[in-house]
């Protein structure tokens, strides 16, 4: 009877996974955790759109321009909102997004929301606080929000949006 008690732990140990099986199971568990981890959102700093950018991307016409908070030499906007498309500059790339026709219409046929494959953009303006800034332009206090493809905010800044023709 004593030999059964002495052999029982050895028999139970023999039923467990081998070291190779345990290593493989651990590797699968680590791979699953890594596959389900989401990287943190990027810290986006929209570049200043220049007249050359506007010309190259054919951003002419009526709409709204989100002005840079700091005076940038040669820059006209950090985002452009028009009736059919919205734009901003990421590093040296112009990101174009389609206008969300179901979103609120802003002055000069711009839209509040724009969507693309990798980013979406929302411009919230206070129309009641607009002030004439030129013959055909009005400046509004505004908030520009840009989200990534996972709908995470990657840029949000209060500033001024100038709408006009």
Secondary structure, 3 states (H helix, E strand, C coil): CHHHHHHHHHHHHHHCCCHHHHHHHHHHHHHHHHHCCCCCCCCCCCECEEHHHHHHCCCCCCEEEECCCCCCCCEEECEEECCCEEEEEECCEEEEEEECCCCCECHHHCECEEECCCEEEEEEECHHHCEECCCCEEEEEEEEEEEECCCCEEEEEEEEEEEEC
